[in-house]
Every structure is written in C-alpha cells, then in structure tokens.
Amino acid sequence: MIRILFLSALFILLFEDSKAARILAVFPTPSISHQVVFRPLVHELAKRGHDITVITTDPVYPPGKAPKNLTEIDVHDLSYKLWKEEYFKATVEDDNIIDQVSVILKAALKITIAQLKTKDVQDIIQKKKGEFDLLLLEAYLQPVLIYSHYFKVPLILISSLGAMKFNYRTVGAPTHPLLYPTFLQQKLYNLTKWEKLEQLYNHWCVENNLWRIEQEADKVLKSVFGPDIPTQRELSNNVHMLFINMNPIWVENQPVPPNVVYIGGIHMMPPKELPKDLQSYLDSSKNGIIYFSLGTNVKTSTLPPALIQTFVKVFSQLPFDILWKFDQEVLPGQTKNIKISKWLPQADILRHQNVKLFITQGGLQSTDEAINAGVPLIGIPLVADQWYNVQKYGRHQIGIQLEIESLTEEKLRNAIEKVTSDKR
C-alpha cells in the first residue's frame, strides 16, 4: 500500500497522460543500505516505460546489460574511496553525534563534487541540459541540490532514512526538538527536566553545526563551479516534494503537508530461497539462532579486540547457535556454536522460524526487516540515526538498547536472556 501511494503521488505530480518521462536520479551516498532504498523506485519507473538516468555508487547491472531505458552512471570507486577514508573516523574513532555528523556531511560534500567532476556526469550536464522532466535527489545531502541549478525541472527529494531539519524546513513541515525530534537525537523518551535541557542544548549544537557546514559548503561549491551557483538554501526553493523512508508511527505521526509522502518499507522485497548450506544450518539448529550484524558500513573487525572477545565469550556460553556477519576469515576465539560469514541475506534469514533474536547496530533498514519478520532486537547504536531508531525499540516493545562504550559480558548476557525469554 505504501509503495502504491508513493508511486501514485509521483505520477499525479508529473503526468496528465501516459507519456513517458525523462528522469535524472542522483544518489551519491556510497552505502548499499542507502542504495537499496532507491532501487525499487528506479526499477519500477523503468518497468513502466520511463527513461531513467541514475548516478549511483552501486549499479545493479553489468555494463551494457541494463534495460534500454535505464542508464546507470557508475561512480563506485572514487566515492567509496573517499567514504571509507572519512566514515571510519565517524563510526569507530568518535561516538559524539555532532562530530559524526560533521565528518559525514563534509565527506558527502567531497563525494558530491568528485562525482560532479567525472566525465560521465559532466557529459550529462553539458550535452543533455534541458532534456529531463524530473529530478530525484537524495534528501540528506544538501550539496546535491546543485543539480537543480543545471536542470530547471520539478524536484523530489528522497530519504533513505529519516528527514533532516532542513528537509522539513524546505517543505514547510513543523518540527520540535522534543515533540518531533529529528533522527539525529539520541534520547527521546521519559526524559527528566535536566535531560530535556541537555537534549535542547544538543539540538542547538547540532543545528548550529549544520548551519556552519552549510555556509562552508556554499563557499566550496561557488569556488569549484563558479560564483553564479546559488546557495543551498536558495536551491532548496526548487524542491516540490519530499519522500521519507519511514512509517508515520516511527515519527510519532508528525504533522506534515501534502507534499510529504512516507515510503517506509519500500526496500522490502519478496522472500527468496536461502542458499542450501545456510538453509540447512538454520533448519538444524536445536535451540534457535541469534543473528548478529552491525550493518554494511561498520566492519566488526575494527571494534576493539577486547570488545570482540566480550561477544565471543558470551556467545560461547549460550544454548543458541550464533550466525555472525563478520568481515574477516578468522574470528579469534571462535567456538563451535558460532558461524561467521562476510555476507548474509539478512531479510531472508530473519524470516526463518528458528531465528530468536537479532543483535543489530540499529540501522533503519535492519530494523524494518526485523519488524517485518517479527524478530525481537537488541540495538547497539554506533552512528547517526541509530540511537534514534534503537530508542524506539523500547517504546514499541520490540527490543532493548545497549551502549557499546559501557558494554560488559554481564550486560550483554542479561540482555540476551531478557529478550529471548520474553513470550510476547
């Protein structure tokens, strides 16, 4: 239903008849967890006959194998190189949300500029100027609005997670740091008076920092692309609609104008058959499976060795089998009940009846997949929106939160026992 409403809103905005549209989609973030949200929309539009050009860090098709009306501009290598250099600092070296946001947004600016300078993207700007009917741009990256300077067509922002405050401001939606906090807030519920003051102060710090980053980005964009480039604030006036990858319940039914559409769950795909070895492993578990993954952006092997051993020791003492997404061939101290793999089909694993618990970093896509499968959660947030999401676990009685900086064997063991013994 969400997907139908989402696509209907798009078509009503643009088309009075059945003519195919020429659409430019720009999704700069080098993270598969972002890209999987955008793919269903792009592919559905292509299936319906529209001519799509998408600038992406993760193309779906090998060169020359895409449908004739779908052109994928591959900016994978340069984007991931820049992202990995900067993102590691934000996720492993610093747990301060203000510093994390600064690192991520500054990296995003570098990536957007690097992508814009590539020959393929410049060819689009120089040779196809005026040849598009619609822009689809990733929402949380303000610098990507520069495309609306080159192409004077209707513009829709699409978020792969929640919306930033400047997204809400752009479409005239009211926000409030306590009633309707953005996804960058780390504490949401049952706040004392002093905690509320702390959150208000943190909110001010984040917004002030975002404003500074915006001013710096404006200067950089003008220095690179010319003094006639409008500011990002001015470019935001070109936005017609905002699509947010959340369910309204997740944002407390925040009031929004008609040009805001919630598309939560759009990335969810029909079930697929599991690989035979994995199917056999899950089927044969006598006491059930605990699935452990910290997502696509954080390499578990980069955690402090002592912390990795905390997980290993606790897991080794449990009656459950452990399926652990781990990015190395060898896990020090690995016991018989722990199985590791560099990649796992997460959504289909969570649908298996023997999966009893998902220990996650709290990413939105992971959370959606667990809710869809009815699997309880233990959230250990590491970066960006993950604190916001994991705070919701207790609110909706779907899991509990642990903090990585204070995690001990006892806390982890108690959390696992509490969640797996809960009969709700």
Secondary structure, DSSP 8 states (H G I E B T S, - for coil): -HHHHHHHHHHHHH-SSS---EEEEEE----HHHHHHHHHHHHHHHHTT-EEEEEESS-SS-TT-S-TTEEEEE-HHHHHHHHHHHHHHHHTS---HHHHHHHHHHHHHHHHHHHHHSHHHHHHHHHSTT--SEEEEETT-GGGGGHHHH--S-EEEE-SS---HHHHHHHT---BTTTB--TT-S--SS--HHHHHHHHHHHHHHHHHHHHHHHHHHHHHHHHH-TT---HHHHGGGEEEEEESS-GGGGTT----TTEEE-TTTT--------HHHHHHHHH-SS-EEEEE--SSS-GGGS-HHHHHHHHHHHHTSSSEEEEE-SSS--TT--TTEEEES---HHHHHTSTTEEEEEE---HHHHHHHHHHT--EEE---STTHHHHHHHHHHTTSEEE--GGG--HHHHHHHHHHHHH---
